[in-house]
Amino acid sequence: DRLFKMSGNLAAWIRFCRGTSPLVPASNIKNLRVRVCKPLKFAWIADGLRHTFATFHYAKHHSLEELRHVMGNSPAIIERFYRGTIGEDQVEGFWSILPPAESTPPPSHPDAGAPS
């Protein structure tokens, strides 16, 4: 169990997508990822989203202890994997990714909540 302060852009995306599908799919999450990535010809990196979040979180907050709490890693692991060199413009850009202001939420995915 980990509680953390949600970033403003994450809250905006949750509001934007509310009601379109479950925030965490009930089942078949692996196959959903494969089906989404395949037509995009997107090379999936294992734990890529987690690593990206951790790297940008550390770059913004400069707190091993805060990131350790959110991620559940030891400070040594955080130092080893997530303490990268990122330009301030990249950090600011990452934390500014917001949904379109005057757009409708994405449609519900047909497989959302479908049994595996």
Stockholm file with secondary structure:
# STOCKHOLM 1.0

chainA/1-116         DRLFKMSGNLAAWIRFCRGTSPLVPASNIKNLRVRVCKPLKFAWIADGLRHTFATFHYAKHHSLEELRHVMGNSPAIIERFYRGTIGEDQVEGFWSILPPAESTPPPSHPDAGAPS
#=GR chainA/1-116 SS CCCCCCCHHHHHHHHHHTTTSCSSCSSCHHHHHHHHHHHHTCCCCTTHHHHHHHHHHHHHHCCHHHHHHHHCCCHHHHHHHTCCCCCHHHHHHHTTCCCCTTCCCCCCCTTTTCCC
#=GC SS_cons         CCCCCCCHHHHHHHHHHTTTSCSSCSSCHHHHHHHHHHHHTCCCCTTHHHHHHHHHHHHHHCCHHHHHHHHCCCHHHHHHHTCCCCCHHHHHHHTTCCCCTTCCCCCCCTTTTCCC
//
